[in-house]
Amino acid sequence: MLGQAVRRFTTSAVRSSHYAEGPGKNLPFSVDNKWRLLGMMVVFFGSGFAFPFIVVRHQILKK
């Protein structure tokens, strides 16, 4: 009984949602422009890669 009510609620919630469907539509960033996406990925992953080197340089130069 409870399982049927939950199933009806979830299917009605999915039907009433007004989100676009398709590949890349549920992401928090756009994948339409591949060059902008490439730039954003380089900045995101590059900053994570460079951070330890910047911290070590700061510690070495600190007196």
C-alpha positions in Angstrom: 0.0 0.0 0.0 2.7 2.5 1.0 4.9 1.3 -1.9 2.2 2.0 -4.4 1.6 5.5 -3.0 5.4 6.3 -3.2 5.6 5.0 -6.7 2.6 7.1 -7.8 4.1 10.2 -6.2 7.5 9.7 -7.8 6.1 9.1 -11.3 3.8 12.1 -11.0 6.7 14.2 -9.8 8.8 13.2 -12.8 6.0 13.9 -15.2 5.3 17.3 -13.8 8.9 18.5 -13.9 9.7 21.0 -16.7 13.4 20.4 -17.2 15.0 19.9 -20.6 16.1 16.4 -21.4 19.0 15.2 -23.4 22.8 14.8 -23.1 24.4 17.6 -21.2 21.2 19.3 -20.2 21.4 18.3 -16.5 24.9 19.7 -16.0 25.6 23.0 -14.2 27.7 24.3 -17.2 27.2 24.4 -20.9 28.8 21.9 -23.2 27.6 23.6 -26.4 30.8 25.6 -27.1 33.7 23.1 -27.0 36.4 25.8 -26.8 34.8 27.5 -23.8 34.4 24.1 -22.2 38.1 23.3 -22.9 39.1 26.7 -21.3 37.0 26.1 -18.2 38.4 22.6 -17.8 42.0 23.8 -18.2 41.4 26.5 -15.6 39.7 24.2 -13.2 42.1 21.3 -13.4 45.1 23.5 -13.9 44.4 25.4 -10.7 44.1 22.2 -8.8 47.4 20.9 -10.2 49.3 24.2 -9.7 48.1 24.8 -6.1 50.6 22.4 -4.3 53.5 24.0 -6.3 52.4 27.5 -5.3 52.2 26.5 -1.7 55.6 24.9 -1.7 57.1 28.0 -3.3 55.5 30.2 -0.7 56.9 28.0 2.1 60.4 28.0 0.7 60.4 31.8 0.2 58.9 32.5 3.6 61.4 33.6 6.3 
